[in-house]
């Protein structure tokens, strides 16, 4: 990965993190396990399909 690509990736990850924090139920984040669930719920639907295609053998 080029330095520019690494920087772009870092910016995208930061934007996703901000969005997740903003839209997550803060009251549910009382334990590490619950935090994992709260973050996993909105991430799985948009991430799983493209990731599955990427990881599938050609």
HELIX and SHEET records of a PDB file:
HELIX    1   1 UNK A    3  UNK A   23  1                                  21    
HELIX    2   2 UNK A   26  UNK A   28  5                                   3    
HELIX    3   3 UNK A   32  UNK A   55  1                                  24    
END                                                                             
